[in-house]
Amino acid sequence: MNRILRKRLPREIKAHFFRYLALFVMTVLCMYIIISLVDSAEIIIRGTAKNQEESALEDGQFSVYTDFTAEEIQKIEEKGVILEAHTSYDVSLKDGTSLRIFKNRKKIDRITLDEGRLAESEKEIVLEKRYCEENDYHVGDEIKIGDIAYKITGIGSSVDYDAPFKKLSDTAIESRIFGTAFVSEEEYDRIKAAASAGSEDITYAFLLNGAMTDDELKETVKDIFSERSPIGLTSFLLSKDNVRVGGAAGDIVINKTVGLFAGVVVIVLFTYVMSVFVIHQIQNESSVIGTFYAMGIKKKTLMAHYLTLPTLLSLAGGIVGALVGFSDFGVNTQMGESYGYYSLPWFDKIIPLYLVFYAVLMPPVVSLLVNLLVLNKRLSRTALSLIRNEQSIKNKGSVKLGRMKFMPMFKIRQILREKRTAFTVFTGMAFGLLIFMMGFDCYTLCDNVGKYTLADTKYEYLYTYKYPTGEVPEGGVACFVKALKKEKDGYTLDINVMGVTAENPFLDVVPVKGRNKIVASDAVATRYKIKKGDKLILSDTAEDMDYAFTVSDIVPYSVGLTVFMDIDSMRGLFGKDAHYYNAVMADHSLDIDEERLYGVSTRADTERATGVFVDLMRPVFVMLIAMSSVIFFIILYLMTSVMIDRGSFGISLFKIFGFKSGEVKRMYLDGNRLTVAVGALVAIPVAKIFIDSIFPKFIPNVACCIHLEYEWYWYVVIFAGIMVIYEFISLAVTGKLNRITPAEVLKNRE
């Protein structure tokens, strides 16, 4: 008997080839995306960890006003700590880009070269890889710093700048205009002495080696500087709090978790869709199954037969999807986003064993379990009931419709009869909309970051001082800016506290006097879920101080994460004199000595940076939107098709009674249209609200405003798109409906 049943499988596949092909393609597509997504995440996470170990990633770094002496360095290293100067000089090039020049590292954060060699001699330089990619530099080319041409001897990356932000408070990496570079110690001194040089930052990286804690090292550094003037320590940053370290691995770690979970959910959904077909098949073959029972065939034999095809289909789809996902095409496509944004060496490809088992075993196991539950009930009926093809009508006629015209009454009854199919359509639509909203929120966030940031940047120039002058430059407006930190979701982000006056023409902010009073930007309020009257605790890691502020007001401001204070109150809080400032805003260029500055930001820089987000995320949101559309189309097509199959007897009767094809189409497809329309009206806002609520969890390390709202007409466009897809599906199944003939009645007579 098993041999006879096995012979039916090829005939079943042939009879419903496109149906099973669609399910197979959906499984392959799902597993390809999940496997490639998770495997690429594993490659980057494990590769980053290995590279950090091999390159001796720092435990942290601190910045000082003046260099340590050799005796002071020896005093620290005698305690077992390794210290290395990572002093850097920022230089501006004639093409509008800038480079941060470092000396070659020997002990900590060593350079990983993709090609070439280290810079060893005069006029040689190693450039960071993303800067080279964006500006088309290659090994052997020359780059001019001032009037001196430097030969590029190598291209690579460093673990302390795998997310090469120019400033820690930046919201986006702009490798086209900023990169790092490494030269010999002698060449660094020559660049520093050149007239084209910019500003120097004196930073030391350290490895604790278990000899002391970071707090103990901080106190040691403070003790060294305690008798020197000025007090030396300006910042103290651990690598775990450094947004430049492990940026790619931090970004995609959620891809792994979400990917594995989403894979199970999608397979359950597809299996449920498949179970609808199996149930339909059992209903069609009810009399045959009843005859088998009457002949003594066991239930478990038939159950094994009906489980075979869905299980094998899921197994084959999982294997093929895994092969494509693990391939260079699958993995490299997913990693392209990370390699196109972060500065990473090329990591070795890996295939985790758990992911192989996940891809090969999870789809058939889930399919087996879901279909087992569905089939057990359907095959538990008596042989006589199956032979007679008795159909349960429970609840199908329980709704009292009153006196209605035949056509609308029939459509409603049809929806009630096909409520399982309608539920599957709604579930598939809801899942597809979740994926769609995720993609559309990616686009919306990127677009709004650019739009709101540019609108709130009303100055043309922002000068940040290292050594401010006594008088504010003519034409400038003074501010006091200090970066404090706030931890959330495992990431510590910089929040700029900006001391301003109410008369500042570049800010629509009225600060409140008081050393514990702040006006929070809506970007901070949204990120940390605070409201007016709440307390916000910010930390100064260099001074080991926590500051508790009361939120007096919330104002629209989307340039990074910023809170505002009255400048005099802020001076008093941080122990500065009555005229202190360290930043100047202006609507035109000011004549300021570059040696006094940390840097200059312009509105043009902001405008250029706004396009980075959309360019970076475009592959992601395009993939998500396309994937959701494909899933929705396939599920809706399959469910509409099976609904026509299930109604073939009734359709045949209507044709016998003289109903025209158009009328039959309206009776069977218009009801489904109503299901889709109502489902869309419910699922669109629910999906939007749900995705908006969890979206910040996907970008916990991005210091930007989170504006996910979009114009009302986009909801209309999304709804219209769903209905257009349904109309295409309706046209596609019309041919199937027309092929049903009155002869179907004869096939089903008792």
Beta strands, then each sheet from edge to edge (+ up, - down):
strand 1: 60-64
strand 2: 82-85
strand 3: 88-92
strand 4: 98-103
strand 5: 111-116
strand 6: 124-128
strand 7: 142-145
strand 8: 148-158
strand 9: 178-183
strand 10: 197-207
strand 11: 233-238
strand 12: 461-465
strand 13: 476-488
strand 14: 491-500
strand 15: 517-521
strand 16: 535-540
strand 17: 545-555
strand 18: 562-566
strand 19: 583-586
strand 20: 597-602
sheet 1: 2+ 10- 1+ 11-
sheet 2: 2+ 10- 3+ 4- 9- 6+ 8+ 5-
sheet 3: 2+ 10- 3+ 4- 9- 6+ 8+ 7-
sheet 4: 16+ 17- 15- 18+ 14+ 13- 19+ 12- 20+
end
